Amino acid sequence: MNGPAGPGLPEPGSDRWHDRPRIPPPRSAPDDGVPAADQDPHGLRHDRGEAPDRPDHADRPTPGTDRPTPETDRPTSGTDRPTPETDRPTSGTDRPTPETDRPTSGTDRPTPKTDRPTPETDRPTPETDRPTSGTDRPSPGQDRSFPGQDRPSSPGQSPADRPPPPPESPPEPPRAAVPRLGHGVLKSLLGAWALAACSAEETAAVEEHLTDCAPCADEALRLRDAVRLLHPEDNLDLDPLLRSRVLEGCLGRRPARIPVPGWAAPYDAETARLDALLNDMGEAEWRAPVRLTWYDGRQERSRDVTVAGVVGHLMTVDGMVATALGLGDPLGDATPADGPATPTGRTEAYWHRNADAPPGEVRERWREQSHTLVRTVSFAGGAGTERTVPYGPVSLPLSDAFLDRAFGCWVHAGDIADAVDYPYEPPAPAHLHRMIDLAVRVLPEALAARRRKGLAGPPRELVTAGSPGRTLHLEVEGSGGGHWYVALDSPAAVPSPEHAVAHVALDGAEFCRLAAGHVPPEEAAAGQDGDREAIRDVLSAAASLSRL
C-alpha cells in the first residue's frame, strides 16, 4: 500500500524511507523442505526461475530486511559488511560510505536476493557476536567485535581478564662451528695447544682430533708433561734469606742501638722461621705425629711425638742455656734430681708432666723464652762468652751453645715441616757455615770418645800436644760449605794439610743431616779418597753428635 505514512514515519520514496527501521520476515518452518533462497521475501514459496507476485515497489527493500543494525547503522550482509580493521565496505560502489551512512543513489541499493541478510547466515550468533559468513570472518589476529563495540570475546570475560600470552623463550646462541683442518695442520698445533696458546676454535679442533687419532693423543700427552717441567710449581714461602737481607740493609743504613751478637744471629733467625711455620698451623696439625731420629753411636734410634711435643723439647733444651744465663728454668720443679741434667733426661721429664698441655700455650712459652735469650745476650753487649753451658758430661761455651741451639731448631723445624708436608729451606749460607764449623771443631773430641768405648780404631801416630799429626781433609760443597781439616789421632794435635791421609767430599745439607742423625754413616753420599778406616771413623763420629 502506498498510503500516507503514519505520524513520525518518513514519506514513501524519500531517503529517510529507505533508512527506516525494518521488521525481519518470518522464518520458514524447519520441515518445509524449501531452501531460504527459494522463498519469497514475503514468505511465499515458488519454484526456481519463476518470478514471484510482488507489489509494484518490489525493487525497493522490504520493510524489516535491509535495515542496518542498531550497533553499526549500516548493512550487515555477509559479503558487503565492512571488516573490523578498515571499518568501511569492501565494495566501493554497492555499499553506503561511512560519511553518509546511506546508499549513494537509488540504483546502488542492495537487491533483495543478494544484499538482504538471511536469518540463518548473515546475523551475528549469540555465542561469538560475529558474522557466520566464512568470507567476512576476521583473521586470528583481528578484533572479533563489531566496530564501535567493546564486547568481551567470550561470555563473562573482559579484555583485561584475558591471560597474557606466554613469553617467548630467547633463541639459543649459535654454536661456533669447529673448523675442519687437516691432519698435518692439527699435528703442527699440538705444541701450541700444550702451551695453551691456541685460539678457541683451534683448541676445539685439536681436542676433537685427539679423540680419534691415537698417535696425536700420545704426542699431546708427552708435550703436556714437558710443559709441566718447564713451569715447576712455585714455592709460596718467602726466601729464607729475605729476613737476613732486609735486616742487613736496615742495619747498614742505621746501625742498631743494641745489636745482636754475630754468634747469636743464627739462633735468632731460626727461631723466627720456626715461629712463622707454627703460626699457620691448626689444631689438627699440632697433633700430627712427628718422628725424631738420632744415632746413639751404634745404630739409628727414633721416637714418635706430636708437633707440640717437639716444640716442648726445644723449649726444655733451650732452658739449659737460660739457666746458665741466670734466667728461669721452664721445667720448674720437674728438673731431674738424679744424675746430671742431660737434654734427653730433661725432655723426658717435660713430656711426662706436660703431655696434655695446650699447643698455643706451649708455643707462647717457647717463643717468649727464645726472645728473652736473644735480648739478654744483646743487652750484655757480647760479654759473658766465657760462660759455659753444661750438657751433661760435656760443656760448651755460650757462643757455641747458641749455635748448637740454632742447629737443633733448624733440624726439628724440618722434622715438623715433613710431618705436615710443608717445604722448609736450609738456613742462610753464613749461618749454615757457622753450624758446620761448630760440628767440625767438636769432631776430634767425639772421635776420642768413641775410641774410649771401643767403637773406633786406635790412634796410628801419637804426637805431642800442639804438633801436627794425621789429618782428614773434609770438603763441604754447596751453600755454607768450605774446607776443614780434622785431627785423627789426638784432640790436642794440630791438623795440617801436609799430613792429610784421607779426603772426604759431601754436600753441606748432607753433612748436616749426618750430624743430626738423620742419615746413617754407611749411607752418607760422600766422595772418599785415602785411608778408608779414617774416613769411616770420622763419619761415624759426626753421626754420634746427634741426640734426642
C-alpha positions, 0 to 999 in steps of 0.5 A: 500500500502506498498510503500516507505514512503514519505520524513520525514515519518518513514519506514513501520514496524519500531517503529517510524511507529507505533508512527506516527501521525494518521488521525481519520476515518470518522464518520458514518452518524447519520441515518445509523442505524449501531452501531460504533462497527459494522463498519469497521475501514475503514468505511465499514459496515458488519454484526456481526461475519463476518470478514471484507476485510482488507489489509494484515497489518490489525493487525497493527493500522490504520493510524489516530486511535491509535495515542496518543494525542498531550497533553499526547503522549500516548493512550487515550482509555477509559479503558487503559488511565492512571488516573490523580493521578498515571499518568501511565496505569492501565494495566501493560502489554497492555499499553506503560510505561511512560519511553518509551512512546511506546508499549513494543513489537509488540504483546502488541499493542492495537487491533483495536476493543478494544484499538482504541478510538471511536469518540463518547466515548473515546475523551475528550468533549469540555465542561469538557476536560475529558474522557466520559468513566464512568470507567476512570472518576476521583473521586470528589476529583481528578484533572479533567485535563489531566496530564501535563495540567493546564486547568481551570475546567470550561470555563473562570475560573482559579484555583485561581478564584475558591471560597474557600470552606466554613469553617467548623463550630467547633463541639459543646462541649459535654454536661456533662451528669447529673448523675442519683442518687437516691432519698435518695442520692439527699435528703442527698445533699440538705444541701450541695447544700444550702451551695453551696458546691456541685460539678457541676454535683451534683448541676445539679442533685439536681436542676433537682430533685427539679423540680419534687419532691415537698417535696425536693423543700420545704426542699431546700427552708427552708435550703436556708433561714437558710443559709441566717441567718447564713451569715447576710449581712455585714455592709460596714461602718467602726466601729464607734469606729475605729476613737476613737481607732486609735486616742487613740493609736496615742495619747498614743504613742505621746501625742498631742501638743494641745489636745482636751478637754475630754468634747469636744471629743464627739462633735468632733467625731460626727461631723466627722461621720456626715461629712463622711455620707454627703460626699457620698451623691448626689444631689438627696439625699440632697433633700430627705425629712427628718422628725424631731420629738420632744415632746413639753411636751404634745404630739409628734410634727414633721416637714418635711425638706430636708437633707440640711435643717437639716444640716442648723439647726445644723449649726444655733444651733451650732452658739449659742455656737460660739457666746458665744465663741466670734466667728461669728454668721452664721445667720448674720443679720437674728438673731431674734430681738424679744424675746430671741434667742431660737434654734427653733426661730433661725432655723426658721429664717435660713430656711426662708432666706436660703431655696434655698441655695446650699447643698455643700455650706451649708455643707462647712459652717457647717463643717468649723464652727464645726472645728473652735469650736473644735480648739478654745476650744483646743487652750484655753487649757480647760479654759473658762468652766465657760462660759455659753451658753444661750438657751433661758430661760435656760443656760448651761455651755460650757462643757455641751453645747458641749455635748448637741451639740454632742447629737443633731448631733448624733440624726439628723445624724440618722434622715438623715441616715433613710431618705436615708436608710443608717445604722448609729451606736450609738456613742462610749460607753464613749461618749454615757455615757457622753450624758446620764449623761448630760440628767440625771443631767438636769432631776430634773430641767425639772421635776420642770418645768413641775410641774410649768405648771401643767403637773406633780404631786406635790412634796410628801416630801419637804426637805431642800436644800442639804438633801436627799429626794425621789429618782428614781433609773434609770438603763441604760443597754447596751453600755454607760449605768450605774446607776443614781439616780434622785431627785423627789421632789426638784432640790436642794435635794440630791438623795440617794439610801436609799430613792429610791421609784421607779426603772426604767430599759431601754436600753441606745439607748432607753433612748436616743431616749426618750430624743430626742423625738423620742419615746413617754413616754407611749411607752418607753420599760422600766422595772418599779418597785415602785411608778408608778406616779414617774416613769411616771413623770420622763419619761415624763420629759426626753421626754420634753428635746427634741426640734426642 
